[in-house]
């Protein structure tokens, strides 16, 4: 049975009221919240497994593959319209073997069939994804996304589609088989990346920045029209470009202005939960006003890191407030008792998107004092027309500094009043029925959150955030790290599925971030084990780079190896960056060599479409300008002082480890003994500098770099 809990409540509530109503629906045996949402459908659903695929082959029935996730609004719509309808289910059961897949647990399948959808339709995919596969080899021959139950918007109905597909399978079989070889060849070619033989160069970095400039929305921020997605890696590229240009004493204002305009709009708008903290999935409009209301862990982990970076670069207090509200929300509403962070909050409440979050001005006025409401209505424009189906979703266009100036008050007074007002509204909102929480704990997504919480804790000096990150890391170590291999997912006491490239790459990056916040010999050894495992089980030994699935993974129709970013940073790119860092920190040159092979494998893709490969551009930049490793050794009180001045800077090249003098260090660090009360060992790339023992000398070094 699937359980969700309301925000700030400990008692879970049941989402699936009549599980296993259909004895031929086998999803009740699963732990995925998304699959369990369909356990009472009249559809004869199966999970993706050898038995289901063998059944399709033995009965010579095409596979109807439906891929989605628990927080997806349109997945719910298609479920209510079609999968819960008995007449629709009869057609599905008659002609197909119906397989449900949670894209969050099986991103390998999702990547394959999203790509196949693009090849078959020449359109971008999405969720729900609906693909029809040959039972013999699981090669797709027809694909789409959401199909309605009645004709609308020039879209055929789902039942019409199924009847056409069933007819094609019966009467156009030869054409389908002929198409299979073309699809297979196209999928294989997409993942063919030969290593570059010439020297790597910085041209793609300049190209990426120019493409960002060309795509930028100078009025509303972001790099597209509606719908608007956060694209954290593109914004980090702007911050890095600003820092790089500044280091050459040139004008880096344009790069910073693009980042800050977007960050301001996202922070003030309805894209962020102004009352409860955290970010929604994307904005449906160009103003960052009305979101798609699901909240995903992977978005919030990335944006937490980004806003902490931006705060260090700009010292803008708005960004620090965003960091704190996002981190507090992650700890309060998303961190499970076991330690890991849960995957998502649903877009819907009672089948209505955004129902929990919207207000009428009268509801707000009734809760607040006259003074509070007079400020709040100006801050959030409550005197104008409603912005969401007759109600208000909180969205602002005015900074607190400007609001204070308009009202002739101090900014601190305005911020205190808004904080107390939001607390009243949140307390009231928490009495409403809440969206469902997907309690599945995913390794890769937790790693993104660990990185964000570690960076936020270090940059703000809030140890609670670091402790929260450690709880999640400990959970992964104790639950998802088995026999020197990672597992993907945990739910209801069950950890399962062989991990993917993203699990290893993101966790490596997260643990390196965590080690810079709080040293641990155990975690350092774990990092080395993860890196060795990554090289042994994922690397393309012939062409460089890393496959998305391990060498011993289930055999699928092709092995994906890509370098472009999607909603999350590319696993190859993160692996390359992290291996460069770890190679310099550990002195293990095999990591540096693997990172270079990865960059060579992906360089042509980066050069051809730089804006889509911002994470890989970070790795290339680190390769061309080798990282700085600082090892601080000394007494605790001195370490804290030196760490504090280090942590108040965003230096993408820097890896700084602080180890107390009394700690027995790994062998690689034994020669870095404490000198006096405290000292700094600094290496730039493979070139080491004389040890620094003076605070002002260390501070000057940081200022110069």
C-alpha positions as CSV (number, residue, x, y, z in Angstrom):
1,X,0.0,0.0,0.0
2,X,1.2,3.5,-0.8
3,X,1.5,6.1,1.9
4,X,1.8,9.9,1.8
5,X,2.1,12.3,4.7
6,X,0.8,15.8,4.7
7,X,3.5,18.5,5.2
8,X,4.6,18.8,8.9
9,X,2.4,15.8,9.8
10,X,3.9,12.5,10.9
11,X,0.8,10.3,10.3
12,X,0.7,8.9,6.8
13,X,-2.5,8.6,4.8
14,X,-3.4,6.0,2.2
15,X,-3.4,7.0,-1.4
16,X,-4.6,3.7,-2.9
17,X,-8.0,2.8,-1.4
18,X,-8.8,-0.4,-3.3
19,X,-5.5,-2.2,-4.1
20,X,-5.6,-5.4,-6.1
21,X,-9.2,-5.1,-7.2
22,X,-8.2,-6.7,-10.5
23,X,-6.3,-10.0,-9.8
24,X,-4.5,-9.7,-13.1
25,X,-3.0,-6.3,-12.2
26,X,0.3,-7.2,-10.6
27,X,1.5,-3.8,-9.5
28,X,0.4,-4.3,-6.0
29,X,3.6,-6.4,-5.6
30,X,5.8,-3.3,-6.3
31,X,7.2,-0.6,-4.0
32,X,7.3,2.3,-6.4
33,X,4.7,4.9,-5.4
34,X,3.9,5.5,-9.1
35,X,3.3,1.9,-9.8
36,X,1.2,1.5,-6.7
37,X,-1.0,4.4,-7.8
38,X,-2.2,2.1,-10.6
39,X,-2.5,-1.1,-8.5
40,X,-6.3,-0.9,-8.5
41,X,-6.8,-0.2,-12.2
42,X,-8.9,-2.6,-14.3
43,X,-5.9,-2.8,-16.6
44,X,-3.8,-6.0,-16.5
45,X,-0.7,-4.1,-15.6
46,X,2.8,-5.7,-15.3
47,X,6.1,-4.3,-14.1
48,X,9.1,-4.4,-16.4
49,X,10.7,-7.7,-15.7
50,X,11.7,-10.9,-17.6
51,X,8.4,-12.6,-16.8
52,X,6.4,-9.8,-18.4
53,X,8.6,-9.6,-21.5
54,X,8.4,-13.4,-21.9
55,X,4.6,-13.3,-21.6
56,X,4.5,-10.8,-24.4
57,X,6.7,-12.9,-26.6
58,X,4.9,-16.2,-25.9
59,X,1.5,-14.6,-26.7
60,X,2.9,-12.6,-29.6
61,X,1.2,-9.4,-28.2
62,X,2.8,-6.0,-28.6
63,X,3.9,-4.4,-25.3
64,X,2.0,-1.2,-24.4
65,X,4.7,0.6,-22.4
66,X,3.5,3.5,-20.2
67,X,6.2,5.5,-18.4
68,X,5.5,8.2,-15.9
69,X,6.1,9.3,-12.3
70,X,4.0,9.8,-9.2
71,X,4.0,13.6,-9.1
72,X,3.1,14.1,-12.8
73,X,-0.1,16.0,-13.4
74,X,-0.8,14.7,-16.9
75,X,0.1,11.1,-15.8
76,X,-2.8,11.5,-13.3
77,X,-5.1,12.9,-16.0
78,X,-4.5,10.0,-18.4
79,X,-4.9,7.5,-15.5
80,X,-8.3,8.9,-14.4
81,X,-9.5,9.2,-18.0
82,X,-8.3,5.9,-19.4
83,X,-6.6,3.5,-17.0
84,X,-9.4,3.6,-14.5
85,X,-12.0,3.2,-17.3
86,X,-13.2,-0.4,-17.7
87,X,-14.0,-0.2,-21.4
88,X,-10.6,1.3,-22.2
89,X,-8.9,-1.4,-20.0
90,X,-10.7,-4.1,-22.0
91,X,-9.1,-2.9,-25.2
92,X,-5.7,-2.7,-23.5
93,X,-6.0,-6.2,-22.1
94,X,-7.3,-7.7,-25.3
95,X,-4.5,-6.5,-27.6
96,X,-1.5,-5.8,-25.5
97,X,0.8,-6.8,-22.6
98,X,0.6,-3.6,-20.5
99,X,3.7,-2.6,-18.7
100,X,4.1,0.3,-16.3
101,X,7.5,1.9,-15.6
102,X,8.5,4.5,-13.0
103,X,10.9,6.7,-14.9
104,X,12.5,7.7,-11.6
105,X,13.5,4.1,-10.9
106,X,14.2,3.1,-14.5
107,X,15.8,6.1,-16.2
108,X,17.6,3.7,-18.4
109,X,14.3,2.6,-20.0
110,X,13.1,6.2,-20.0
111,X,16.2,7.5,-21.9
112,X,15.9,4.8,-24.5
113,X,12.2,5.2,-25.2
114,X,12.1,9.0,-25.0
115,X,14.8,9.0,-27.7
116,X,12.8,6.5,-29.7
117,X,9.8,8.7,-29.4
118,X,11.8,11.6,-30.8
119,X,12.9,9.4,-33.7
120,X,9.4,8.1,-34.5
121,X,7.5,11.4,-34.1
122,X,10.2,14.2,-34.7
123,X,8.9,15.8,-31.5
124,X,10.1,16.1,-28.0
125,X,8.8,13.6,-25.5
126,X,7.6,13.9,-22.0
127,X,5.3,12.2,-19.5
128,X,3.2,10.2,-19.6
129,X,5.2,8.4,-22.4
130,X,3.2,5.8,-24.4
131,X,5.2,3.5,-26.5
132,X,4.2,0.3,-28.4
133,X,7.0,-2.3,-28.6
134,X,7.6,-5.5,-30.6
135,X,7.2,-8.5,-28.2
136,X,10.2,-10.2,-29.7
137,X,12.9,-7.6,-29.1
138,X,11.2,-4.6,-27.4
139,X,12.0,-2.3,-30.3
140,X,9.4,0.5,-30.5
141,X,7.2,0.9,-33.6
142,X,4.7,3.6,-32.4
143,X,5.0,6.3,-29.7
144,X,3.2,9.3,-28.2
145,X,2.8,11.0,-24.9
146,X,-0.6,11.8,-23.4
147,X,-3.7,10.7,-25.3
148,X,-7.2,11.9,-24.3
149,X,-10.2,9.8,-23.8
150,X,-12.3,12.0,-26.1
151,X,-11.1,13.9,-29.3
152,X,-9.7,17.3,-28.3
153,X,-7.0,19.7,-29.6
154,X,-6.7,17.8,-32.8
155,X,-5.5,14.7,-30.8
156,X,-6.8,11.2,-31.4
157,X,-8.3,9.3,-28.5
158,X,-6.3,6.7,-26.7
159,X,-8.8,3.9,-27.8
160,X,-8.5,5.0,-31.4
161,X,-4.7,4.9,-31.2
162,X,-4.8,1.4,-29.7
163,X,-7.1,0.1,-32.4
164,X,-4.9,1.5,-35.1
165,X,-1.8,0.0,-33.5
166,X,-3.5,-3.4,-33.1
167,X,-4.5,-3.3,-36.7
168,X,-1.0,-2.4,-37.9
169,X,0.5,-5.2,-35.9
170,X,-1.9,-7.6,-37.6
171,X,-1.9,-6.3,-41.1
172,X,1.3,-4.3,-41.5
173,X,3.7,-6.5,-39.8
174,X,6.3,-6.5,-42.6
175,X,6.5,-2.7,-42.6
176,X,7.0,-2.7,-38.8
177,X,9.8,-5.2,-39.0
178,X,11.5,-3.2,-41.8
179,X,11.3,-0.1,-39.6
180,X,13.0,-1.9,-36.7
181,X,16.5,-2.0,-38.3
182,X,16.3,1.8,-39.0
183,X,15.3,2.5,-35.4
184,X,18.0,0.3,-34.0
185,X,20.7,1.9,-36.2
186,X,19.6,5.4,-35.3
187,X,19.6,4.6,-31.6
188,X,23.1,3.1,-31.9
189,X,24.5,6.1,-33.8
190,X,23.1,8.6,-31.2
191,X,25.5,7.0,-28.6
192,X,28.5,6.7,-30.9
193,X,31.1,9.2,-29.6
194,X,34.7,8.6,-30.8
195,X,37.5,10.1,-28.9
196,X,39.1,13.4,-30.1
197,X,42.8,13.0,-31.1
198,X,43.7,16.8,-31.3
199,X,44.3,19.0,-28.3
200,X,41.3,20.2,-26.2
201,X,40.7,23.9,-26.4
202,X,38.5,26.6,-24.9
203,X,36.5,27.5,-28.0
204,X,33.3,25.7,-26.8
205,X,33.4,27.8,-23.6
206,X,33.1,31.0,-25.6
207,X,30.5,29.4,-27.9
208,X,28.4,28.3,-24.9
209,X,28.4,31.8,-23.5
210,X,27.5,33.4,-26.8
211,X,24.6,31.0,-27.3
212,X,23.4,31.8,-23.8
213,X,23.4,35.5,-24.7
214,X,21.5,34.8,-27.9
215,X,18.9,32.7,-26.1
216,X,18.4,35.0,-23.1
217,X,15.1,36.6,-22.3
218,X,16.2,40.1,-21.3
219,X,12.8,41.0,-19.9
220,X,11.9,38.0,-17.8
221,X,15.2,36.1,-17.5
222,X,15.7,32.5,-18.5
223,X,16.7,31.0,-21.8
224,X,13.4,30.3,-23.5
225,X,9.8,31.5,-23.8
226,X,7.0,29.8,-21.9
227,X,7.2,27.2,-20.4
228,X,10.3,28.3,-18.5
229,X,12.5,25.8,-16.8
230,X,15.3,26.8,-14.3
231,X,18.3,25.4,-16.2
232,X,20.6,25.5,-13.2
233,X,23.7,24.5,-15.2
234,X,23.2,27.4,-17.7
235,X,23.0,29.9,-14.9
236,X,26.0,28.4,-13.2
237,X,27.8,28.8,-16.6
238,X,26.9,32.5,-16.4
239,X,28.4,32.8,-12.9
240,X,31.5,31.0,-13.9
241,X,31.8,33.2,-17.1
242,X,31.6,36.3,-14.9
243,X,34.3,35.0,-12.6
244,X,36.5,34.0,-15.5
245,X,36.2,37.4,-17.2
246,X,36.7,39.3,-14.0
247,X,39.9,37.3,-13.4
248,X,41.2,38.7,-16.7
249,X,40.2,42.3,-15.6
250,X,37.6,42.5,-18.4
251,X,34.0,43.5,-18.1
252,X,32.0,40.5,-16.9
253,X,28.8,42.4,-16.0
254,X,26.7,40.9,-18.8
255,X,27.1,37.4,-17.6
256,X,26.3,38.3,-14.1
257,X,23.3,40.4,-15.1
258,X,21.8,37.5,-17.0
259,X,22.2,35.2,-14.0
260,X,20.9,37.7,-11.5
261,X,17.9,38.8,-13.5
262,X,16.8,35.1,-13.8
263,X,17.6,34.3,-10.2
264,X,15.6,37.4,-9.0
265,X,12.6,36.5,-11.2
266,X,12.6,32.9,-10.0
267,X,13.1,33.9,-6.4
268,X,10.3,36.5,-6.4
269,X,7.8,34.6,-8.6
270,X,5.3,31.9,-8.2
271,X,7.8,29.4,-9.5
272,X,9.0,29.4,-5.9
273,X,6.8,28.6,-3.0
274,X,6.8,32.0,-1.3
275,X,5.1,30.7,1.8
276,X,6.5,27.2,2.4
277,X,9.8,27.2,0.7
278,X,11.2,25.1,-2.2
279,X,10.7,25.4,-5.9
280,X,8.1,23.9,-8.2
281,X,9.0,22.0,-11.5
282,X,8.7,24.9,-14.0
283,X,6.7,28.0,-14.9
284,X,3.8,27.6,-17.4
285,X,4.1,31.3,-18.4
286,X,7.0,33.6,-19.3
287,X,6.8,35.6,-16.1
288,X,7.7,32.8,-13.6
289,X,4.2,33.3,-12.2
290,X,2.1,30.1,-12.4
291,X,4.1,26.9,-12.0
292,X,3.4,23.3,-12.7
293,X,3.0,22.6,-9.0
294,X,4.9,19.4,-8.4
295,X,8.1,19.8,-6.3
296,X,11.0,17.6,-7.3
297,X,14.0,16.8,-5.1
298,X,16.4,17.0,-8.0
299,X,15.3,20.6,-8.9
300,X,15.6,21.8,-5.4
301,X,19.0,20.2,-4.8
302,X,20.4,21.9,-7.9
303,X,18.8,25.3,-7.2
304,X,20.0,25.2,-3.6
305,X,23.6,24.9,-4.8
306,X,23.0,27.6,-7.5
307,X,21.6,30.2,-5.1
308,X,24.3,29.6,-2.6
309,X,26.9,30.1,-5.3
310,X,25.1,33.3,-6.4
311,X,25.0,34.6,-2.8
312,X,28.8,34.2,-2.5
313,X,29.3,36.0,-5.8
314,X,26.9,38.9,-5.2
315,X,26.3,39.1,-1.4
316,X,22.6,39.6,-2.3
317,X,20.6,38.9,0.8
318,X,17.6,37.7,-1.3
319,X,19.7,34.7,-2.5
320,X,20.7,33.9,1.1
321,X,17.0,33.9,2.1
322,X,16.2,31.6,-0.8
323,X,19.0,29.2,0.3
324,X,17.7,29.1,3.9
325,X,14.0,28.7,3.0
326,X,14.8,25.9,0.5
327,X,17.2,24.1,2.9
328,X,14.6,24.4,5.7
329,X,11.9,23.0,3.5
330,X,14.1,20.1,2.4
331,X,14.8,19.2,6.1
332,X,11.2,19.7,7.3
333,X,9.1,18.3,4.5
334,X,11.4,16.0,2.4
335,X,13.8,14.3,4.7
336,X,12.5,10.9,5.9
337,X,13.0,9.6,9.4
338,X,15.5,7.1,8.0
339,X,17.7,10.0,6.8
340,X,17.2,10.1,3.1
341,X,15.3,12.7,1.2
342,X,12.0,11.8,-0.5
343,X,11.6,12.1,-4.2
344,X,8.7,14.5,-4.8
345,X,5.5,16.2,-3.8
346,X,2.6,15.8,-6.1
347,X,1.3,18.5,-8.4
348,X,-2.3,17.6,-7.4
349,X,-4.4,17.6,-4.3
350,X,-7.8,15.7,-4.7
351,X,-7.1,15.5,-8.4
352,X,-6.9,19.3,-8.6
353,X,-3.5,20.9,-9.5
354,X,-2.2,23.5,-7.1
355,X,-5.3,23.2,-4.8
356,X,-3.2,23.3,-1.6
357,X,-1.3,26.4,-2.5
358,X,-3.8,29.0,-3.7
359,X,-5.7,31.6,-1.8
360,X,-8.4,34.3,-2.1
361,X,-7.4,37.7,-0.9
362,X,-10.2,37.5,1.6
363,X,-8.7,34.3,3.1
364,X,-5.4,36.1,3.6
365,X,-7.0,39.3,5.0
366,X,-8.9,37.3,7.5
367,X,-5.7,35.8,8.9
368,X,-3.6,39.0,9.1
369,X,-3.7,42.2,11.0
370,X,-4.5,45.4,9.0
371,X,-0.9,46.4,9.0
372,X,0.3,43.0,7.8
373,X,-2.3,42.8,5.0
374,X,-1.5,46.3,3.8
375,X,2.1,45.3,3.2
376,X,1.3,41.8,2.0
377,X,-1.2,43.0,-0.7
378,X,1.4,45.3,-2.2
379,X,4.2,42.8,-2.0
380,X,2.1,40.2,-3.9
381,X,-0.2,42.4,-5.9
382,X,-3.4,41.2,-4.2
383,X,-5.3,44.4,-5.3
384,X,-5.2,43.2,-9.0
385,X,-7.1,40.5,-10.8
386,X,-6.7,36.8,-9.6
387,X,-3.9,35.0,-11.4
388,X,-4.9,31.3,-11.1
389,X,-8.4,30.1,-11.9
390,X,-10.2,32.8,-9.8
391,X,-7.7,32.5,-6.9
392,X,-4.2,33.8,-6.1
393,X,-0.9,32.0,-6.2
394,X,1.7,34.1,-4.5
395,X,3.9,36.0,-7.0
396,X,5.8,39.2,-6.6
397,X,7.7,41.6,-8.8
398,X,9.1,43.9,-6.1
399,X,12.2,43.5,-4.0
400,X,11.9,44.1,-0.3
401,X,14.4,46.9,-0.5
402,X,12.1,48.7,-3.0
403,X,9.0,47.9,-1.0
404,X,10.5,49.4,2.1
405,X,11.5,52.5,0.2
406,X,7.9,52.9,-1.2
407,X,6.4,52.5,2.2
408,X,9.0,54.6,3.9
409,X,10.0,51.9,6.3
410,X,13.3,50.1,7.1
411,X,14.0,47.0,5.0
412,X,14.6,44.9,8.2
413,X,11.1,45.8,9.4
414,X,9.5,44.7,6.1
415,X,11.4,41.4,6.1
416,X,10.4,40.6,9.7
417,X,6.8,41.5,9.0
418,X,6.7,39.3,5.8
419,X,8.4,36.4,7.7
420,X,5.8,36.5,10.5
421,X,3.0,36.8,7.9
422,X,4.2,33.8,5.9
423,X,4.4,31.8,9.1
424,X,0.7,32.5,9.8
425,X,-0.3,31.6,6.3
426,X,1.8,28.4,6.4
427,X,0.3,27.3,9.6
428,X,-3.2,27.8,8.1
429,X,-2.1,26.1,4.8
430,X,-0.8,23.1,6.7
431,X,-4.3,22.4,8.0
432,X,-5.5,21.8,4.4
433,X,-5.3,18.5,2.7
434,X,-1.8,18.2,1.3
435,X,-0.4,16.9,-2.0
436,X,0.9,13.4,-1.9
437,X,4.6,12.8,-1.1
438,X,6.5,10.2,-3.0
439,X,8.5,8.6,-0.2
440,X,10.8,6.7,-2.5
441,X,14.4,7.5,-1.8
442,X,16.6,7.7,-4.9
443,X,20.4,7.6,-4.7
444,X,21.1,10.1,-7.5
445,X,18.5,12.6,-6.4
446,X,19.7,12.4,-2.8
447,X,23.2,13.0,-4.0
448,X,22.1,16.3,-5.7
449,X,20.5,17.3,-2.4
450,X,23.6,16.3,-0.3
451,X,25.7,18.5,-2.5
452,X,23.3,21.4,-2.1
453,X,22.9,21.0,1.6
454,X,26.7,20.7,2.1
455,X,27.4,23.8,0.0
456,X,24.6,25.8,1.6
457,X,25.8,24.8,5.1
458,X,29.4,25.6,4.4
459,X,28.6,29.0,2.7
460,X,26.1,30.2,5.3
461,X,27.9,28.6,8.3
462,X,24.7,26.7,9.3
463,X,25.8,23.3,10.6
464,X,22.3,22.0,10.6
465,X,22.4,21.8,6.8
466,X,25.6,19.9,6.9
467,X,24.2,17.5,9.5
468,X,21.2,16.9,7.3
469,X,23.5,16.1,4.4
470,X,25.4,13.7,6.6
471,X,22.2,11.9,7.6
472,X,21.3,11.3,3.9
473,X,24.9,10.2,3.0
474,X,24.8,7.8,6.0
475,X,21.5,6.4,4.8
476,X,22.9,5.7,1.3
477,X,26.1,4.1,2.8
478,X,24.1,1.9,5.1
479,X,21.2,1.0,2.8
480,X,22.1,1.5,-0.9
481,X,25.8,0.6,-0.8
482,X,25.9,-3.2,-0.9
483,X,28.9,-5.4,-1.8
484,X,30.9,-2.4,-3.1
485,X,28.0,-1.5,-5.5
486,X,25.3,1.1,-5.4
487,X,21.6,0.5,-5.6
488,X,19.1,3.0,-7.1
489,X,16.0,3.1,-4.9
490,X,14.7,2.4,-1.4
491,X,11.0,2.2,-0.4
492,X,9.2,0.3,2.4
493,X,12.4,-1.5,3.6
494,X,13.4,-2.7,0.1
495,X,16.5,-1.4,-1.7
496,X,16.8,-2.6,-5.3
497,X,17.9,-2.0,-8.9
498,X,21.6,-1.8,-10.1
499,X,22.7,1.8,-10.0
500,X,23.3,4.0,-13.1
501,X,26.1,6.4,-14.1
502,X,24.2,9.3,-12.5
503,X,24.1,7.6,-9.1
504,X,27.9,7.2,-9.1
505,X,28.8,10.5,-10.6
506,X,26.4,12.6,-8.5
507,X,27.4,10.8,-5.3
508,X,31.1,11.3,-6.0
509,X,30.5,15.0,-6.5
510,X,28.3,15.2,-3.4
511,X,30.7,13.4,-1.1
512,X,33.6,15.6,-2.3
513,X,31.4,18.6,-1.3
514,X,30.6,17.0,2.0
515,X,34.3,16.3,2.7
516,X,35.0,20.0,2.3
517,X,32.3,20.7,4.9
518,X,33.3,18.1,7.5
519,X,36.3,15.7,7.0
520,X,35.7,12.0,7.3
521,X,38.3,9.3,6.6
522,X,35.5,6.8,6.1
523,X,33.9,9.0,3.4
524,X,37.2,9.6,1.7
525,X,37.8,5.9,1.4
526,X,34.2,5.5,0.1
527,X,34.8,8.2,-2.5
528,X,37.8,6.2,-3.8
529,X,35.8,3.0,-3.9
530,X,33.0,4.8,-5.9
531,X,35.5,6.2,-8.4
532,X,37.2,2.8,-8.9
533,X,33.8,1.2,-9.4
534,X,32.8,3.9,-11.9
535,X,35.9,3.2,-14.0
536,X,35.6,-0.5,-13.8
537,X,31.9,-0.9,-14.5
538,X,30.9,2.1,-16.7
539,X,33.8,3.3,-18.7
540,X,33.8,2.9,-22.5
541,X,37.3,1.5,-22.8
542,X,37.4,2.0,-26.5
543,X,36.1,5.5,-27.1
544,X,36.3,7.1,-23.6
545,X,33.4,8.4,-21.5
546,X,30.9,6.4,-19.5
547,X,27.8,4.4,-20.5
548,X,24.6,5.2,-18.6
549,X,24.3,1.5,-17.6
550,X,27.0,-0.7,-16.1
551,X,28.7,-3.5,-18.0
552,X,26.7,-6.1,-16.2
553,X,23.3,-4.4,-16.5
554,X,20.3,-5.9,-18.0
555,X,20.6,-6.2,-21.8
556,X,18.4,-3.5,-23.5
557,X,18.0,-2.5,-27.1
558,X,21.0,-0.2,-26.9
559,X,23.4,1.4,-24.3
560,X,23.1,5.1,-23.9
561,X,26.2,7.3,-23.7
562,X,25.3,11.0,-23.9
563,X,26.9,14.3,-22.9
564,X,24.1,16.8,-22.9
565,X,22.3,18.1,-19.9
566,X,18.6,17.4,-19.4
567,X,16.6,18.3,-16.2
568,X,19.7,17.1,-14.3
569,X,23.3,17.6,-15.2
570,X,24.9,15.1,-17.5
571,X,26.4,12.1,-15.7
572,X,29.5,12.0,-18.0
573,X,30.1,15.7,-17.4
574,X,29.8,15.4,-13.6
575,X,32.0,12.3,-13.7
576,X,34.7,14.2,-15.6
577,X,34.6,17.2,-13.3
578,X,34.7,15.1,-10.2
579,X,37.4,12.8,-11.4
580,X,39.6,15.8,-12.2
581,X,39.1,17.1,-8.6
582,X,39.6,13.7,-7.0
583,X,42.7,12.9,-9.1
584,X,44.4,16.1,-7.9
585,X,43.3,15.5,-4.3
586,X,44.2,11.8,-4.1
587,X,47.2,11.8,-6.5
588,X,45.7,9.0,-8.5
589,X,46.4,9.8,-12.1
590,X,44.1,7.1,-13.4
591,X,41.2,9.5,-12.5
592,X,42.8,12.4,-14.4
593,X,43.3,10.1,-17.4
594,X,39.7,8.9,-17.4
595,X,38.4,12.4,-17.1
596,X,40.5,13.4,-20.1
597,X,39.2,10.5,-22.1
598,X,35.7,11.5,-21.2
599,X,36.2,15.0,-22.4
600,X,37.7,13.9,-25.6
601,X,34.8,11.6,-26.2
602,X,32.3,14.4,-25.7
603,X,34.2,17.3,-27.1
604,X,32.5,17.2,-30.6
605,X,29.1,17.2,-29.0
606,X,30.1,20.1,-26.8
607,X,31.5,22.0,-29.8
608,X,28.4,21.4,-31.9
609,X,25.8,22.4,-29.3
610,X,27.6,24.1,-26.5
611,X,24.5,25.6,-24.8
612,X,23.1,22.1,-24.2
613,X,26.4,20.9,-22.6
614,X,27.0,23.5,-19.9
615,X,28.0,20.8,-17.3
616,X,30.6,19.4,-19.7
617,X,31.9,23.0,-20.3
618,X,32.5,23.2,-16.5
619,X,34.6,20.0,-16.8
620,X,36.5,21.3,-19.8
621,X,37.2,24.6,-18.0
622,X,38.6,22.7,-15.0
623,X,40.8,20.6,-17.4
624,X,42.2,23.6,-19.2
625,X,42.7,25.5,-15.9
626,X,43.7,22.8,-13.4
627,X,42.2,22.8,-10.0
628,X,43.6,24.2,-6.8
629,X,43.8,21.8,-3.8
630,X,44.1,23.2,-0.3
631,X,44.8,21.0,2.7
632,X,44.4,22.8,6.0
633,X,46.0,21.2,9.0
634,X,45.8,22.6,12.6
635,X,43.8,23.1,15.7
636,X,40.1,23.2,15.5
637,X,39.6,26.9,16.4
638,X,42.2,28.0,13.8
639,X,40.8,25.7,11.2
640,X,37.4,27.3,11.6
641,X,38.8,30.7,11.0
642,X,40.6,29.8,7.9
643,X,37.7,27.7,6.6
644,X,35.4,30.7,7.1
645,X,37.3,33.0,4.8
646,X,37.6,30.1,2.3
647,X,33.9,29.3,2.4
648,X,32.8,32.9,1.8
649,X,34.1,32.6,-1.8
650,X,32.7,30.8,-4.8
651,X,35.9,29.4,-6.4
652,X,35.0,26.6,-8.9
653,X,38.6,25.5,-9.2
654,X,39.1,25.1,-5.5
655,X,38.9,21.9,-3.4
656,X,39.6,22.8,0.3
657,X,39.9,20.1,2.9
658,X,40.3,20.9,6.6
659,X,41.7,18.1,8.9
660,X,42.3,18.6,12.6
661,X,45.9,18.1,13.8
662,X,44.9,15.2,16.1
663,X,43.2,13.2,13.3
664,X,45.1,10.2,11.9
665,X,45.0,10.9,8.1
666,X,45.0,8.5,5.1
667,X,48.5,7.7,3.8
668,X,48.3,10.2,0.9
669,X,48.1,13.0,3.4
670,X,50.6,11.8,6.0
671,X,53.3,14.2,4.7
672,X,51.0,17.1,5.2
673,X,51.7,17.5,8.9
674,X,50.6,20.5,11.0
675,X,53.1,23.3,11.1
676,X,52.6,25.6,14.1
677,X,49.0,26.3,15.1
678,X,47.7,25.9,11.5
679,X,49.0,25.7,8.0
680,X,47.8,25.5,4.4
681,X,49.3,23.1,1.8
682,X,48.4,24.4,-1.6
683,X,48.8,22.7,-5.0
684,X,47.8,24.2,-8.3
685,X,47.3,21.3,-10.6
686,X,50.3,19.1,-10.1
687,X,52.5,22.0,-8.9
688,X,52.7,22.5,-5.1
689,X,53.5,25.8,-3.4
690,X,55.5,26.5,-0.2
691,X,53.4,25.8,2.9
692,X,51.5,28.9,4.3
693,X,51.3,29.5,8.0
694,X,50.2,33.1,8.2
695,X,46.6,34.1,8.1
696,X,47.1,37.2,6.0
697,X,49.2,35.3,3.5
698,X,46.5,32.7,3.1
699,X,43.8,35.4,2.7
700,X,45.9,37.2,0.1
701,X,46.3,34.0,-1.9
702,X,42.5,33.5,-2.0
703,X,42.0,37.1,-3.1
704,X,44.4,36.7,-5.9
705,X,42.8,33.5,-7.2
